[in-house]
């Protein structure tokens, strides 16, 4: 596995933290406490300093002060396992067994690689006469003792979010000692946390070969495959795990996720219902069930599941956002009051606050309370943008390179390359541009299979990009010039083979990944007879719709006015280039035209795809099929015009968007 992160030299604060820990290890708790207190005046929220302070206070028998410090630390870092372990040690010192057990269990549930917590749990359980739980704790102690100390330390650091030092330790161990299943599994999990999924997949596959009975590694492998959208392979791994332990909730969950990815929605719903029978009221499972029911159009049951999830965990932002994201649900006054209260709670997690902000934005928009609605949309976007790694210049660089490489002469010299089969119909463009409506129209045709947003083209582009890409000087699309006739044909064949799992026998199928507009040149090389449709919506409507949408993952360009405007302009630049380099290759379908003349637009689309007209395509809302995008409920209704100019109600707040879009306001129709 390639290096994932450069390890920077320690900062002055990190060096001082190391010195203070050294004092503690030497038993010098007074100077350690004084040093931590002095630095906390400047850095009151530093996690390491607060823990050093609490540990020294405990050793100095100042337990109430230690617990007070730990309370501050928990408010800042509620899932910091060492803080819960330290609280457990404080209660052990106070001989308060119930609270010691509670704190230590919280520690090991977050971070199972804490030998001290397991040893203390074993001791406290024995003192209270609980021999069964004492034996369980002792087994965990023995398991950790059997592992190399370096792996235990790195695992503990990883559990607390310290990815860089964890990676450094486990890499050094593997370099010195060679293959070790648990060390390789940990390095793969670090890779997954850093979104280096291809390397993680290779490592985890190797672990399952080295240690076929390592269930945790096989489960991680299945999860990695799901994240890479390799649902068929993930299903195979999940089924192997379920054969060993059919009631395991983790195995059931990954099996259900794989089933959803493959369109096996009834299988997923059955798994979720079985999990709820064993674990009634589990919020996450209720949420997942709601998603599955929504996908197959069982809207009342989906709403019931989402509301049950919110009732089970009142601060569960995703449950409220899932209701809002139906687009047709209207919140009651009591729900809005509850959401407001949870959103301002100091204890709420960032991800829940983000979801609640977008849900409140939608709830208040539906009530006509535009100013406050925008306040929440803007707040939600700001919260998302602060944790985003999105850099617009990377997309713009890629666009310039596409224009430089993928010229008309480039394509002319490669005429006839690729797999000639005409099966795929690509619908691409920006999110929230009407692509789901076009998909529903086409999927209503007897010859066309509606699938989902398939990741395969983007995966090919990533493979051409290579490992450890230089995002400022990318290999792709320049790597296209290195491909031979045979390479391109094989890419097309592989795409059709890999996507066959989503098909049931119709001659044509839809790949509705919006971001594929960046890869039209690659698609043309691989599949020269595929149809490509550009779903376009006027820039103000499209950008506004994105600004009020919280995506499950990706699409990070949608969380600020500047970013979405730059992205839209870049999209126009690239689509203009495809029109010039591949004239007539892409059919542009304007969303507003579909709304104004549905039948005329349907006939135009079908004619481009070489399909006979079928009335079912005009009556698309009657087609019963799985739809996973945010527009799922809207495309199950007849065409409506109400959404065309929704942005105008927010015009006072969207003037910066108009300015940032510039000539795109006119150019999008050219």
Secondary structure, 3 states (H helix, E strand, C coil): CCCCCCCCCCCHHHHHHHHHHHHHHCCCHHHHHHHHHHHHCCCCCCHHHHHHHHHHHHHCCCHHHHHHHHHHHHHHCCCCHHHHHHHHHHHHHCCCHHHHHHHHHHHHHHCCCCHHHHHHHHHHHHHCCCHHHHHHHHHHHHHHHHCCHHHHHHHHHHHCCCHHHHHHHHHHHHHHHCCCHHHHHHHHHHHHHCCCHHHHHHHHHHHHHHCCCCHHHHHHHHHHHHHCCCHHHHHHHHHHHHHHCCCCHHHHHHHHHHHHHCCCHHHHHHHHHHHHHHCCCCHHHHHHHHHHHHHCCCHHHHHHHHHHHHHHCCCCHHHHHHHHCCCCCCCCHHHHHHHHHHHCCCCCCHHHHHHHHHHHHHHHHHCCCHHHHHHHHHHHHHHHHHCCCCCHHHHHHHHHHHHHHCCHHHHHCCCCCCCCCCCEEEEEECCCCCHHHHHHHHHCCCCEEEEECCCHHHHHHHHHHCCCCCCCCCCCCHHHHHCCHHHHHHHHHHHHHHHHHHCCCCCEEEECCHHHHHHHHHHHHHCCCCEEEEEECCHHHHHHHHHCCCCCCCCHHHCCHHHHHHHHHHHHHHHHHHHHHCCCCEEEEEHHHHHHCHHHHHHHHHHHCCCCCCHHHCCHHHCCCCCCCCCCCHHHCCCCCCCCCHHHHHHHHHHHHHHHHCCHHHHCCC
